């Protein structure tokens, strides 16, 4: 357990290495979180090193002074907009990190690059931070293609760590078949446990995720640091606003987000409120089952599908909505909930673990993950939309709760924690 240091514990220039398995090509919350931390470090005069799979993707910090980038050979993940490191150049990368000698290694996730970061920290004696970004169990259950790749994580690093981090028992337990995914996921969670126990400090974006970390590694040193979100500019309505109440979902559309649950719930809502409309903002055509469900729903004339939109235009979609609906149970924080709350929207969610921006009955509702329960929760909110006093309190509550975690406040906290973790080596050297 590291000690709590004052905010100015490390005024010196720091060098932080970010190890991430997801840095493009598709846009995603993890990539934006890492890039935000890069920007925070560089803006504060520190240095950053990014280790990631080779992939094309948006990169606002490329070429900035004080930034180094190490890209590893990668392979595409079938059916997903992402690439993962294939295990080549790992030893070379550890040698390069040893030459650069960062003050802190910050690992984002549990894929091949994440495990590489853990082993680099262990071998080189560099203080280690780890952030839990993704619901590992949910992804293993939703994506059969991920499972063989996770097997390769264990195979690669059993050899790389010479059995010190992963042993042959880990390898035997983690040979993956989709039919055995429950058992296989449990064995892979054992690998996660070792990574969590190795870290000097773990950050998680929500109490839900912190609790999950402590379930897997009871002795882990976990601090909750929600990702900072600032309000998006509203802008004029991007499409004509329907006359009736408008339910909005915005964000990434994938199997683990459970959009069919929302579609089925809204079908029940529309029987009671024929004037209501559902708008789903995102790339809805990538996954066949979801494409079919949303396409059929659009054919009724009550579902609007504007497609994927640039982030700087999303504020206009939040501004024209009346209620935000969130059918996912797999998110670790869900930045879209914070964006919707900053726009003053009431929220209906089915995840009881994500209540950072929801006070049930005050600015939204929590439902069970069934169409009937979610429909009932949506109708309770829709029935209050004409109550000006309730709407004013709901909007103010949403903005107040979400306003606690701005980009600036997260930056200040993360920079403080980097200084705190870096001080571990300073204390050992002294």
N, C-alpha and C positions, 0 to 999 in steps of 0.2 A: 504494500500500500504506500503510495507516494504522499508526501506531506502537502498540506495546503499552503501555497505561497501567495504573497500579495500580488495585486495586478501588475506591478512593475518588477516582477521577480527576475525577468530576463531582458534587460534593456539592450543587450548585445545583439549583433546581427546573427540570425539563425539560418541554418540550411536544413530544409525539410524535404525528404524524399517521399513522394506519394506513389504508392503501388496500387494500381487499379486494373481490374479485369474488363472494365466496360468503359471505353473511351471512344465510342463510335463503332460503326458508322452511323447507326441510328441515334437520334436524340433521345435522352432518357434522364430521369431524375438523378441517378448516380453520377453520370457524366457532368451534369450541371453543378452538382454539389462539389465535385473535385475541382472543377474549373473555378468555382466561386472561391474555394480555399486558396487556389493558386493566386488568384487576383488579390485576395486579402493579404497574403504573404508578400507579394511583389509590391503592392501599394504601400506596405509598411516598411519597405526597405530590406526585406529578407530575401533569401534565395530559395528556389524550389527546383526539385528534380522530379520529373514525371516518368514512371516506368509503366508501360501499357502495351497491349497487343498492337501490332501494326494494323492500322485501319484508317480509312478516310472518315473525317467527321468535322463538325464545327470546332474551331480552335481559336478563341479570341486572344490568347496570350502568346501565340507562336511568334518567336523572334524578339520577345521582350528581354531587356537586360536582366540578368540574374536568374534566367530560366534555362534548365537543361532538360532534354527529352531523350529517353531511351525507349525505342520501339522494338518489340520482339516479334520474330516470325509467328504468324498466326494462321488459323484455319477458320472457315465460316461455320457457324452453328446452323444446322439444317432447320428451316422454317422460322428462324429468328433473325432480326436485324442486328446481329452482333457477331464478333469474331473473338476467338480465344487463343491465347499463346499455345504453341504446339510443343513446347519443351526444349526447343533449340536455343542455344546461346544463354542458358541460365547460369552456367558456371562463369561464362564471360561477363555476364551482368553483375554477379556478385563481386568479381574482381574490380569491375568499374566502380561499383558503389564503394568498395574499399578504398579506391583511389580518391573518389570525391569526398568521402568521409562526412556524410550528413550528421547533424546533431540529433535528428529524430527520423525514424522511419514510420510512416503512417500508412497502414494497410487498410484498403477499402474492399472488404469482402473475402470470400473463401475459395475463389477459383485458383487456377495455376499461378497467376501473378501474385495473388494474395499470399499463397503459401510460400512463393519465392521471397516475398518481403519478410515474412516471419523467419524463414531460415537465414536470410541475409543478416537480419538483426541479431539472431542467435549466434551465428558464426563470427560476426564482426564486433559483437559487443556494443551494439548501438541501441539506445532506448527505443522501445516499440509502443506505438499507439495503434489501436485497431478500431475501426468503426463498422458496426453491423448495419448495413443498408437494406438488405433483402431478406424476405421471408423464405429461408432456404427450404423448409418442408414443403411449402406451397408450390414452389417452382419445380421441385423434384416430382411432385404429383401431377403437375399440369403439362410438363414437357418431357416426353419420353426421350427426345434427342439429347437432353442434357445429361442423362444418366451415364452413358458410356464415356462422355467427356469427363465426368467427375471421377470415374474409375481411373482415367489417365492422370488425374491430379495425384492420386495416391501412388500409382506406379512410378511416375516421374520423380516424386520427392522421397520415396523410400530409398531410391538410389542416391539422389542428391544429398540427403541428410545422413547417408550411411547408417540408417536405422536409428539415429538419435532422436528424430522427430516422429517418424512413422516406422513401424516395424512390420515384419512379415505377417503378423496376425491382422494388422490393419488391412494389408493388401488382400488377404484371403477373404476377409469380411466384406470388402468393398467391391468385389467383382459383380457388376451390375446387370440385372435383367429387369425389364420393365414389369414383368409379372411379380417380381420379388421386391418391388420398389419400397414397400413399407420397411422390410428388414434392411434393405440396402441403405435407405435414407437414415435409419437409426445408426448403422455403422459409420456412415459418413458424418453424422453428427458427433461421433466420437472424435473424428479428425478436427471438427470445429472446436470441440472442447479443448483439445491440446493447443490450438491456436489461441483461444481465449485465455487459457491459463498462462501462456507464454508472454502475453502482452503486459506491459507495465501499467497501461491505462486503456480502458475501452470506453468509447463514446457511443451512445445510441440516440436516435432522433425522437424517441418517445418512451414514456413509462412502459408501454406494452412491450417494446423491444428490449428494454432493460430487464424486465422480468423474464423474458425468454433467455437472455444471456445468463442470468443467474440460475435458471433451471438447468441449463447445460453445464455451466461451470460455476458452482455455488461460491467458490472463493474468489471469483473474478472482481476486479476493481472497476466498477461501471459508473459512469457519469452520464446523465441525460443532458444532451445539448441539441434541442430542436433546430433543424435547418431554418435559417432565416429567410423570410419572404417579405417582400415589399409589395404594396398595392400596385396593380397594373392600371395604366391610364384607361379610363372608360371609353372614350370615343363615341361617335354616333352609331346607331344601330347598323350592323353590317348587312342585315336582311330585314325585310318588313316584319314588324313584331305582330304576332297573332293577337287577336282580340281577347282571348281567354287566358287563363293562367299558363305560364310557360315553365316547365320543368327542364332543368339543364344537367347534362353530364358533359364534362370536358376532361380530356386527358388521354393517356395511352389506352389503346383498345387491344386487349389480349385476353386469352382464355382465363387467366387468373383474376381478371377484373370483374368477371361474371356479369357482362352486359345482358345476356339472356334473362337473368333474374330481373333486371330493371325493365326490360321490354315486357315481360309477363306481368309484372306489377303494374306497369302503366296501362296495359290492356284492361286490367280491372278498374283502374282509376277512371279511364275514359267511359266506362259504362255508367258511372255516377256523374262524371263531369264531361259531357261530350265536347265542351268547348276547350278543354285542356289540350295542350300540345307538349310533346317531348322533343327536345333538341339534343342530339349527341354530336359533340364536336371532337373529331379525331379521325384517324385513318381506319375506317370501318370495313375496308375491303380486303384486308390482309389475311384474315383467318376464315376459311370457308363456312364453318358453323355460325360464326358471328355475322358474317356477311349475309348469310341466308336469313337469319333471324331479323336483322335490322332492315334488310331489303324488303322482306314481307311486311314488316311493321310500317315502313314508309309507304307501301302501296295502299295502306288504309287512309292516307292523307292526314294522319295525326302525328307523324314522326318526321322530324326535319333533320337532314344529314348534310351539313355544310362541308364535311370533310376535314382534313387536317389543316390547321391554321397557324401562321407565324405567331410566336409567343407574344410579340408586341401588339398583336391585334386581339388577343384573347380577352382583354379587359372589356371590349365592346360587347362580347357575348355574355360575360357575367352581368354587365349593366342592364341588358335587356331581359334577363331571366327573373323569375319570381321565387324560385326555390331550387337549390342544388341537391341532386340525388347521387348517392355514392354506394354502389352495390358490392364493392370489393371487401374481402376480409383478409387480404394478403399483404396490404401495404404496411410499411413500418412507420410512416408518418403521414403520407399523402399530402404533398404540397398543394394539390388542387383544392383540398379542404380549406387550407389557409388562404389561398387566393379568393375563393368564394366568400369566406368570412370577411376578408378585407374589403370586398365589394358590398358588404352589408347583407348578404343573402342568408335566409334561414336554410338549414341543412337537414336532410334525412339520410341517415347512414345505418348500415347493418353491422358495423364493427364496434362492439362495446369497448374495445381496447384503445380506440382512437377518439379521445374526448378532449383533446387539448383546446379545440375551438368550438365545442358543442356543450351546451347545458340543456339537457332534455327538458322539453316543456317551455323553455325560455326562448331559445333561438333555434329550435329544431326538435327532431325526434330521433330516437333509436328504435330500430325495428329488428325483429328476428329475420334471418336470411331466407324468408319464404315470400313468394309473390303476394299472398294475402296480407301478411304482416306489413310488408313494405308499402303496399297499396293503401292500407289503413293509415299508416304514418303520413304518407304523402297527402291523403285527403284531409287529415287533421290540420296540416299546415295550410293547404289550399283554402280550407274553410275559414282560416284566420286572416287571409290576405287583405280582406276589406276592413279589418279592425285596425284602425290607424294607431291606436295606443300600443297594441301588441306588436305591430310591425316596427314601430319606432324603437321599442325596447329590444326586439329581436335583432334589428340592424345594429343598434348600439352595442349589444352584447357580443355579436359576431366580430365587430371591428375591435372591440376592447380585447377580447381573448386572443385574436390573431395578432394584434399589434404588440404583444409581449415579445415576439420573436422576429425582429427585423434582421436584415442582412448585416447591419452595423453591429447589433448586439451579439449576433452569432460570431462575427469576425473578432470582436473584442474577447469573447470567451475562448475561442479556439486559439488565438494568439497567446492568451494567458496560459492555456493548457500546454501548448507547445513549449513555452518557456519552462513550465513546471517539469515536464518530462525530460527536457534537455538537461535540467539541473541534476538529474540522477547521475549522469556521467561526470558532470563537474564535481559532484560530491565524492564520487569514487576516486577521481583523479587527485582530489585534495587529500 
